Amino acid sequence: MRAGGILMHLSSLPSPYGIGTMGAAARDFVDFLASAGQQYWQILPVCPTGFGDSPYQSFSTFAGNPYFIDLDELTAEGLLLPEEYRSIDWGGAPDRVDYGVLYRKRYPVLRRAVARLLAAPPDGYREFCQAQAGWLPDYALFMALKDEHGGAPWSRWEPPLRRREPEALAGARARLSGDVAFWQGVQYLFFRQWNALKQYANGRGVRIIGDLPIYAAMDSVDVWAAPGEFQLGGDLRPTEVAGCPPDGFSATGQLWGNPLFDWDAMKQDGYRWWIRRIRHVRSIYDVVRIDHFRGFAGYYAIPADSRDAGCGHWRPGPGLSLFTAVEKALGRQRIIAEDLGFLSEDVHTLLRDTGYPGMKVMEFAFDSRDGGEYRPHTYPRNCVVYSGTHDNEPLLGWFSTAPADCVEKAVAYLGLNREEGYHWGMMRGVWSSVADLAVVQAQDILGLGHESRMNTPSTLGGNWCWRALPGAFSPALAEKLRRCMERYGRLE
């Protein structure tokens, strides 16, 4: 079935409190999507942001980001007073997120709300903690210990805590019981609001595509709590780390720094860690996009002491055996495979064997820096086509920064013209393709340029900050999008 969708993270929603949240603005955006004939809302990982404010470097692959908890909804429930947060300066620019301000000012507000919540816990609180017992206690203790250690990574904690010696853990739970309870309460508030938002979206005919990063951050509860799942040495430090080789994004490759999975150990226990992880994300999303899918066919290993990714090497991944185990345990899953980057034959084979739809990026069809065959006449139906992803320029940014000959190719192929707008012409190419699902960035329908780019790979600072302004998603824009969906057969 042909369908359309919009890619925009929760953080990019309008809000007077520094960052987009799961409150009224999120429901307004769902209403916009429904009016615009969009059946999908694609977001980035909702887990807490860590190093560099990236949702792909999180303290937990299971937890929700506390910043997304809507404060006005907490007030409506009697957990906050308006004067406890509405007079706070959450950052000066309404189109940017200031993560430093959020880090300093959001948690004192949430502590007030959680204190009131735990003074008389609702019935659902105990049920939530029991249902999430596989990850929540470790996460809450991990965050409490990070606070106690001034935010230092767990690799710098005392050896008994690093090694998770039972006596040290028991002592920490007793010593930090109040902080542990706070972090559990925060997660209860997050998932209560998330479930309500997802239910609202589904009720309007909008399904949510969530993002599953392939790797866990080194400074995460995932690695601290289960070091045997990762390639770590006797000192609990990786000898090699994840990344990708030089490509169109970076001449020196991308050095992500994540620890690599011990695929042999995972296979021996039937991939239990991955089954638990995919079960969790499928419980919160309607469809899951698996980031860096090629890493399951073969992964790039870089010596941990390297300054860039140029000296890495390829090793075989788990291949089809992982997804066979997942399907056996959980049934057939709705998964989109992010099969971008350097693709060898084993990646094509794995994609074909799983039957998952891969990704096509319209900008790549004409950009000599990226290579690959992404022109629409080559697409299969079983794929998802994007104008660009969170790692790419918005369309108008691409037209202003791409080599002139690349722009000329796009103009000639798609018949672009100034009257229509080059960005609308490029989106026309996305929607008119045979791909089952067509997704465009929110920045593209708003006609924004380079200043709204969400992320520039291999850079630190200034990423993940873009926000839409109030009123940007107007009824007129919704009607224009709906006519496009009708024209190209993307309405149910």
Secondary structure, DSSP 4 states (H G I P E B T S, - for coil): --EEEEE--GGGS--TTSS--SSHHHHHHHHHHHHTT--EEE----SPP-GGG-TTS-S-SSSPPGGGS-HHHHHHTTS--GGGTTTS---S-TTB--HHHHHHHHHHHHHHHHHHHHHS--HHHHHHHHHTTTTHHHHHHHHHHHHHTTT--GGGS-HHHHTT-HHHHHHHHHHTHHHHHHHHHHHHHHHHHHHHHHHHHHHTT-EEEEEE-SSPPSSSHHHHH-GGGB-B-TTS-BSEEEEE-S-SS-TT-EEEEEEPB-HHHHHHTTSHHHHHHHHHHHHH-SEEEETTTHHHHEEEEEETT-SSSTT-EEEE--THHHHHHHHHHH-S--EEE---SS--HHHHHHHHHHT--EEEEGGGGT-TTT-S---GGG--SSEEEES--TTS--HHHHHHHS-HHHHHHHHHHHT--TTT-HHHHHHHHHHHSS-SEEEEEHHHHTT--GGG----TT--SS-S-B-PPTT-S-HHHHHHHHHHHHHTT---
